[in-house]
């Protein structure tokens, strides 16, 4: 059941792995204390589309493609979802690390505990990003690349307007908590069951 979260949008970056049925999503929240408008939603979608081309492509393996960017209003203002199409492909060579393998970046807010931390599950992990010694964790340079991409997403949305920032949607507090820092962990996760039907 949908929940009304004041001053909030959800971004959905939807993509797929070519040659397979695997689909994936990256779904950060956005806090916006200004009046919600379709124009603002379009500006956010355009900023995220530019981020996909300039930064997300740098951490996706070359078998992955961004299909669309969606911005949904969670404030129940009856605004339509804004959708921007995309054909951005990943630029990292090597073999895919595995169909469901995901790198994980934690999004930290001023509040602690699990309901106030967010995570980005990065799809399209290249085998070149895997630690050559143990074969099961991220290479330190890859962790830095994911941190750079996450910080670039924060900067892209912050640049839309003074009132917009990437945040963690808290269903417990029914609010969006602004992200203060990011940290990519060396362990890998999975994208399984993280895709909604568009």
Secondary structure, 3 states (H helix, E strand, C coil): CCCCCCCEEEEEEEEEECCCCCEEEECCEEEECCCCCHHHHHHHHHHHHHHHHHCHHHCCECCEEEEEEEEEECCCCCCCCEEEECCCECCECCCECCCCEEEEEEEECCCCCHHHCEEEEECCCEHHHECCCCCCEECHHHHHHHHHHHHHHHHHHHCCCCCEEEEEEECCCCEEEECCEEEEEEEEEECCCCCCCC
